[in-house]
């Protein structure tokens, strides 16, 4: 559950006095809302929304989906759902509200890699201001500060190493998403969606897919689905099937030449026969070279 210091009070608030946070750009599917509405009807709220006094009402920090479900349910039964119980944070400024918004959603939402990246970046940008307010944070690594914030505010531990990995994965995902956007006209719809949704695609793989015609992309998609490939497995498959270039031939020729020189040097130095294993390895390298020619 998201926290906001110790100054919390529970209050039932009319829906019309609740306003969404302007930075709440987290997507919600209709199926998610339908499932949550059914749960609220049968069991009530498992967790109260977190809000703060703001303007002429209250601003939602965590719980936008729960409030939206109440709004929909209130159309059918305003007496039961016209107000919603909330935890009210009385000491939550703009900066803290945004931190809580991102920290909570990072741990409770199913986000795409690019979406996770944007949330971690916002937390990263908030740390310098926190250091000014709290001198004890000076000298502490930013990823450790973020780890402590998420653990404290959500009650779900996350290590500094996990934050570092998530940030690195997010940067890669952001790069891939931007490339997919630039080449969106060349990508089949199913590939556009998958590349943005799933972590692990690389710019090289995106370019290889986009470089294929529509029929080839559909065939590749069928193979990807049928074989349940990971993005890495897909990339290896694309590499194996890629047209060979002069550079590939040169690299293979260099490898064979080096092996033959090693054999010659071995014979000159030791006067011994070359092992059958090494000869077989050279033969396999020659076969690869022949396949490229």
N, C-alpha and C positions, 0 to 999 in steps of 0.2 A: 504494500500500500504506500502511496506517495505521502510524504510527510512535509510539513512546512513549519518547522520549529515546534515549540511546545504550545503555542497559542492557537489552539484549535477548539472550535465549539461546533456541536451538531445543531443544525437548524433546518426546518422544513421551509422550502422556498417556493413561491409561485413560479411557474415556468416562465411567465412573461418577464420576470425580473432577472433571468439568467441569459447571459450573452456569451457567445463563443469567443475564444481567444483569437485575435487576428492572425497569429502565426500558426494556428492549428490547420496545417495543410495535409494532414494524414488521411489517406483514402479509406473509405469504408464501403464494403460491398453490401448489396441488398440482402444477400443470403446471410451475412454476418448479423445484420440488424434483425432479420426475421428470427434467427436462432436466439438472439439476446432477448427479443421481445417475448418469445415463448418461455424463456427461463424466468423472466421477470414476472410474467403472469402466474407461473406455477410456484415459484420459490421466493419471489421478491428480489431485492437488490443484495447481491453477495458482497458488494463493496460500494461504499458511498462515493459519489463524485466529490472532488476537491475543488473548492471555489474560493474566491477572495472578494471582499467588498470593492466595488469599482463603479465610479460614476453614480448613476441613479439606481444601480442594482448590484449584480454580482457577475464576475467574470469566471468562466470555467477554466480550470487549469488542467485537471485530469477527470475524464468521464464524459467526453463529448458524445460518445455513442450511447451511453446510458441515458443522458438527457434527451437525445434525439428519440430514443425508444419511448420515453415518457411522453414526449410531445405527440408521437403517433398514437400511443395508447389513449392519451387524453381526448383525442377526437372521438373515440368510441365511448369513453367513460371518464368525463372530466371530474366527477366527484372523487374517483379513486386515484386518478393520476394527474390532477391539476397542479399538485405540489409534489416536490421530490425532496427527500431528506439528503442533506449534504454536510460534509465537513467544511467549515468555514475557517480559512487561515486569516487571522486578523493582522499579521505582521509580514505580509508578503508583498514586496515591491515588484516593479516591472522586471527587473533583472532576475530575481529569484523565481518569479512565475514562469519565465521562459525556460530557465534551467529545469524546473520541475516538469514542465510540459514535455521537454525532450527526453529527460532521464526516464520518466515513467513510460513513455511510448516506446523507447528503445527496448525496454524489458518486457513489454506486454503485447506489442503489435507484431504481426507478420509483415516485415518490411522488405522491399527489394534491396539489393546491395547498394544501389545508388541512393535510395531513400535513407538507409542507415548512415551512409557517408555524410549526407547533408546534416543529419542530426548530431553526429559526432563533431563535425566541423563547427556547428553553432556552439556546442559546449566548449570546444577548444578556444573559440574566440571570447568566451565569457570569462576564462580563467585570469587574464591580466587584471580585470577589474576586481576579481575576488582577491587577488594578491594585494592590491592596494588597500582593501578593507581589512585583510587578515595577514599581518606581517609574518606569521608563522608559516605561511604557504610559500614564502620566498625561498628559492633554492629547491623546492619540491618539483619533481618532473611533472609536466602538464598531464601526461597520461595517468600518473598516480593521483593527481587532484581529481581528474574525471572519474577514475575508479572509485575514489572515496565518496564523491558526490552521488554516484549511481547506487552504491551499496547503502549509503546512509538514507537516501531519499526513497528508495524502493524496497529496502529490506532484502534485496537479492544480491549476494556477493558477486563481484566481477573483479578479476585481477588486472593489474597494470599491463601485464603481457597480453591479456585478452583485448584490452583497449588498443594497444599498439597494433595487434594483428587486425583488429576491426578497422582501424584507421587506414592501414596499408591496403587491406582488401577494398575498402571504400574508395580510395584514390584510384585503384585499378578499375573498379566498377564504374566510377564516374568517367574515366577516360574512354572506356568501352561504350558506355551509354551515349556519350557525345559523338563518338564515331558512328554508332548506329543511327543516330539522328541525322548526321550529315549524309549518310548513305541510305536513308530510309526508302527512297524511291527505287533503290536497286534490290532491297531485301523483301522477300516474301513476307506476308503478314505474320505467319506463324514464327518465322525466325526473328522478326522485330520484337515480338512479345517475349519470346524465350530469352533472347539476349539481354533484355532489360530486367527480366524476372529472376534469372538464375545466375548465381555467382560462379566465376571460373572461366568465362570466355576471355580471350585475348584479342588485341587489335588484329593480329595476324589471322586468327580464325574468322573474325568478322569480315575482313577484307577478302579472304578466300571464298566465303559464302556469297558475299555481295558480287563477286566477280563471275559467278555462275549464272546461266540463264534461268528463266522461271521453271522450266521443266526439270532441270538438274537440281534446283533448290528443293522442289517437291520430292524428288527421288531421295535426295540426301536427308530430308526431314523424315521420310518414311523409314529409312535405315536407322536414323538416330532414335526414333521412337521404338522401332521393333527390337533393336539391340540394347535399348535402355542405356545409351552411352552417357558418360559424364562429358562435360565440355572438354576436358583434357583428352579423353579417348577420341572424341570427335576430331580434335586438332591433329592428333597423331594419324588418324585415318586420312585426313585431308593432305597431310604431308606426304604420306605414302603414295597417294593418287595424283599428286601435283605433277604437272609436266616438268621434265628434267631440263635443266639449263646448262649452258656451257660451263658455268661455275661448278655445278654438280659434277660434271665430267672431269674438270681440272682437279677438284678435290679428291675424287676417287683415284685418278691417275697419280697424284702426289702420294697418296697412301700406299699404293702398290709399289711405286718407285722406292719409297722409304723402306718398305719391307724387304725388297730385293737387295738394297744396299746393306741392310742389317745382316742378311744371310751371307753376302759376300765378305763382309768384315768378320763375321764369325768364323767362316772357313779360313780366311787369311791368318787369323790370330790363333785359332786352336787346331786347325786342320781336321776338324771333326765333322761328321755328317750332320746335316740339319734334321731335326726331329720330324717325325711324320705329322705331328700335331701342327708344327709351324708351317710345313708344306701345305697341309690341308687348309690352314687359315689363309695362306697366300692364294690358293686356288679359289676360295670363296670370295676374296676381294677382287680377283680377276673376273669372276662371274658377275659381280656387281658392276664392274666397269663395263663389261660387255653389254649388260642390260641397258646401260645408259647411252651406248653408241648406236 
